[in-house]
Amino acid sequence: MKRPTAEHRRLLDSLERRADWKHWGPYLSERSWGTVREDYSPDGSAWDYFPHDHARSRAYRWNEDGLGGFCNRFQNLCLAVALWNEKDPILKERFFGVSGTQGNHGEDVKEYYFYLDGTPTHSYMKMLYKYPQVEYPYDGLVWESLQRTRQDPEYELLDALRPDFEAGRYFDVFIEYAKADQEDILCRITAINRGGTPAPIHILPHLWYRNTWSWGDRRPRPKLQKLRAGVVYTNHRHIGERWWFVTDQHGLQDPPLLFTENETNHERLFGVPNPSPYVKDAIHRAVVEGRKECVNPMREGTKVAAHFWWVLGAGRELFGMGALL
């Protein structure tokens, strides 16, 4: 008879309620925009009411999304990864695709990602995301999909960027999670330049609270705050005290920490003043647009990102940058 593995013991402890190994897991959607869950339109047109262009600026009510995300089962506190190649007009924070009314075969995600490993208790998980080094063709994918009929094949990202993918002008980004125990989580992010020339990459692990306070929750909102170099502290009524540590393979203990609030940018979307000067898309504006005044100089809020960036040489690998929760 085979001896039980560590994962067998974790599963048994969970089953018998001695431990809660499934409290944290991959419970974060990679695309929540455009779903009926976030639809408040008078005619039920979810695709048009909450499009992808709103996602970076608009607070979700019922669930969150992110790239390679991890959170507790009630999705109070969320961890995910954002990327930028200095070519795209926006941070890559979530998957893009054509909506149900744009795709010639309906809804379709236009990204390349692979789930490589995972245990039942989520004690270890690994995924691969292929991030182009050239500008992502958001408008081109939509336009070409709208021109095609239901009898035509779908227009894929590879069709739009075939020369770039064939030349290796992309990053392989590996995102791994491992649990030291049921509440101690490590995230390691590894990027590999598959191209033949050096290319810049920005990696921004994000930590944020799902917005519950904008819909009638009168209890004090939670707060993330910088405790010291490379450390963020928070205390939540459900999950208690937490410390988020961020570092890289070279021991950089004090990456820039960009704080804001998980609040809708009403000014951008609806043309009315924002109740708070710090809104959901502030990290995008600080990194992509260089508008550092958009993030909170007091280094506190309900959303934070650690900002790492490098120029990776041809075939070079960057590994070991992680976040511990």
N, C-alpha and C positions, 0 to 999 in steps of 0.2 A: 504494500500500500504506500502510495506517495505521501511524503510529509507535507503538511499544509504550508503554503507560502505566507509571506508577510501580508500579502493582499487578501488571502483567505482569512487570516486572523482579523484584519480590518473589517472585512465583510461580516464576520461573525459578531464582532463587537458592535457593529452598527445594527445588526438584526436583533441583538439582545439588549439594545439600548444602553450599552456600557460606554459608548462613544458615539459621536455624531460626525462620522467621516464625510458624510455627504452634505454637510452644512454649507460648504463652499464648493462651487463647481462651475461648469460652463453654461450658466443659466442666463447669459447675456446674448440677446439676439445680435446678429451681424447686420440686420436691416429691419428697422421698425418703421421707417418713414413709409408713407403710402399705404398703411394697413388699416383695416376697418377699426382696429383697436383705438387708433388715434384720429378717427374721422368724426367731425362734428358738423359736416356740411348739411345743408337742408335737403339735398337730393341724394345723399349717400355716395358721392363721387370721391372716394378715399384717395384715389391716385392724384387727383387734382388739388384736393384740399391740403394735403401734406406731402408735397413733392420733395425730391432729393435736395433741391436747392434750399429748402427750408431747414433741413435736418441739422445743419451745423449751428443754426441761429435760434432754434425753437425748442423750448423745453417739452419733453414728452410727459404725458400724465401717467400712463399705465405701465410702461416698461422702457428700458434703455437699449441702446445698441452700441456696438464697438467692434474693432478689429481684434480678433483673438482674445475675447473678453472672459472675465472671471468675476464672480460675485457670490454673496451669500444667497440662500434660497429665497429670501424675501426681497432680494435686489435692493437692499438699502444702500450698500456701499459697493461700488463697481470699479474694476480695474481693467484697462484695455490699452492698446498701443496705437499711436498715430505716427505717420511717416510723412516726410516731404523730401522731394528730389531737387528742389530749387527750379523746377520747370512747371509744375502743376499750379493752377490758379488757386487751389484750396489744399488744406491738409487732407491726407488720406486717413480719415477717422472711421470709416464704415464702408461696406461694399456698395458699389454702384451697379445699376442695371436699368434696363428699360421697364417701364411700368406695364400694367395690363393693357392699357390703351395705346402704348407706343410700340410694343413688340409685335412683329407679324405672327408670332405664335404665342402671344401673351407675355406675361411677366418673365423676365430672364435676367439673372445676375451676370454681369460681364466682367468677371474677375477670374484669376487662376489661383486656387488655394486647395490645400490637401491636408486632411486630418491623418496624421501619421501614426499616432499612438495614443493610448488612453486606457486607464484602469477603471473598473466599475465604481470605485470610491473616489475617482478623480484625484488620487494620490500622485499620479503622474499623467501629464498630457503634453502632446506635441503637435504643432501644426506648421505648415509651410505656406507662405504667401509670396507670390512672385510680383514684385513691384517694378514697373518699367522705370528706366532712367530718363525717358523722354516724357513730354507732356501727355497726360492721359486724355484720350479723345472723347470727352463727355458728350459734346454736342454732335460730333460725327457719328457716334454710335446710335444716338437717338434719331438723327436725320436719316441715316441709311436704313434703319429698321422701319421707319415710317414709309419709306419708298417701296418696301417689299410686300408681296402678297402672301397669303397663307400657303400658297404652293411653292414659294421660294424658300431656300434655306435661311437660317438665321444669320445675321451679321455679327460675328464674334470679335472679341478684342484682338485675337490673332490675325484676323483679316485686316484690321485697321493698322496693326503694328508689326506685320510679318517681317519686314527687313530688320527691325530692331530686335525682335525676339530671336531671329536666326543668327544675328550677330552677337547675341548674348548681352544686349544692352538692357539688362534688368538686374535687380538684386533678388537673391533668395533670402527671405527673412524668415527665420525659424523662431517660433514663440513656444516656450516650454514653461510648464507649471509643475512644481513638485511640493509635496507637503511633508514637513519635518514631523508634524503631528496634526491633529484635526483642525487646529486654529493657526498654524504657523506655515505660511505660504511663501514660496520663492518663485519669482518669474525671471527667466533668463531669455534674453533676446540676442539672436545671432544674425548678422547680415553678411552676405558674401557677394562681392561684385563679380558677376559672371561675364562682364564685358572685357574688351581689350584695352580700354583707356581708363584713367582715374575718373571717379564720379562722386559727387557729394551726396550724402544722405543725412537727414535729420531723423532722430528716433526720439519720440516723446511718449514715454509711459504716462498714462492718465489715471488719476484716482478721483472719483467724484461720488456725490450722493444723488440718488434719484430725487427729483423734485416732488415732494408731497405737500409742501407748505403753501403752494399757490392755489390749492383746491380745497381750502377750508380746514386744514390741519393747524390748529391754533397753538400747538405746543412749540417751544423754541426750536428753530431750525438747527440742525447740527452744523459744526464748523470744523474745517481743516485749517491747521495753522503750522507755520514753520517753527519747529522746536529748536533746532540747531542745524549746522551744515549737513545737508543731505538727509534730514529727518523731518517728517511731518507727523504731527500728533492730532488725534481726534478722540472724542468720547461720545458714543451714541447710546441711547436708552435701550436698544435691543442687543447690540453687539459689544457694548462696553468700550473700554479703552483700546486704542489701536495705535501702532507706530508704523510708519511707512519709511523704509530705508532705501535710498537709491544710490548706486555707485556704478562704476564701469571697471573693465579689466585692468585699467591702469591705476585704480584706486582714487579716481576723481570723486571726492566725497562731497563737493559743494557745487553740483550742477545748478544752473539757473532754475529756480522753482517759480512757475507762473501760476498765479492764483486768480480766480474769478468766481462768479456765481453761476449756478446752473439755472439761469433765468432767460426767458425769451428776449431777443433783441427786437423790441416792438418798433423801434425807430427804423431799422432796416426793412422789416417785413411789412409793417402797416403804416409807417409814416407818422407815428405818434411818439411822444417822449418816453424814455425808459424810466421806470421807477428807481432803478439802480444804475449807477454808471458802469458797473461790471456785469457783463452778460455772457451767455453761453459761448459765443464765437470769439471771445476776446483773445483766446490763445491762438486761434487761427490768425487773427489780425496782428497780433504781436510778432508771430514768427514769419508769416508769409508777406504781410504788408509792412513789417517793421514798426508797427505802432505800439511801442512799449507802454505808452500811457493807458492803454486799454486794460492792462492787468493791474491788480490791486497792489500798490506799493507797501501796504501794511502786511502783506504776505499771509493772508487768510482768506477763506471763502468756502464754498461748497464744491469747488472743482479746482484741481491742481494738476499741472504737468511738469515733469522734469525734462529739460531740454538738453539733449546731447546731439552733437553733430561732428562729422568727420568727412574727409575726402578719402575714399577707399581706392587704393591702387588696383590695377587690373588683376583679377583673380584673388584679391586680398580678402581676408576674412576678419570680421570684427565680432568678438564674442565675449561673453561673460558679464555684459551689462545687465543688471537685474534690479528688481524691486521686491522687497520683503515686506509682507503685511502681517 
